[in-house]
């Protein structure tokens, strides 16, 4: 059974930091690229960060470049999103997504709230 379990969300003040984790099971994690998406109330879901299966390439949403870092540990079947200098506009539910060609697996999401 495929599972993606996010953790690490919460309430933080503007300028603060959080590290999200996503623990994967039920599939060959090292073969999947991983992404973090987010969705704020009333807004469309957007791709925040992407990392290849080997972890050798990453991409970011322009508005988080220089503040967020995606990483993975294939030995632990876990992907991370380090978020620094958080802003109120980063408030959203964050989802991790496993991607392998047409196969996508989604986690249940974790809430991140940034107060001003």
C-alpha positions, 0 to 999 in steps of 0.5 A: 500500500502506497503511503506518503505521510507529511509532517513538520507543518505548523504555525510560525511567525513571518521570517521564521523557518520550518522543515517539512518531511514526507515519509514514503512507503509501499513503492520504490522511492528511489525510482521516483522524482518527488515534488512539493505542491501547495494550495492556499484557500481560494487559490490554485494548487502550485508546484513549489519544488521538484527533485529528481529521483537521484537528487541531482537536480532541483527546480523551484517556484520563482517566489520561493527560490533562495528561501526553500530547499528540497532534498531527499534521503533515498536510504530513509525513503524521505523527502524534505522541504526546508523553508526559511524566511517564511512569509504570510503568502506561504500559508497553505496546505503543503503536499508531497507527490511522488512522480514516475511517468504517469504514476503520481502518488499524493500525501494527505498534506500538512498545514503551514500557517505564517503569521505577520 
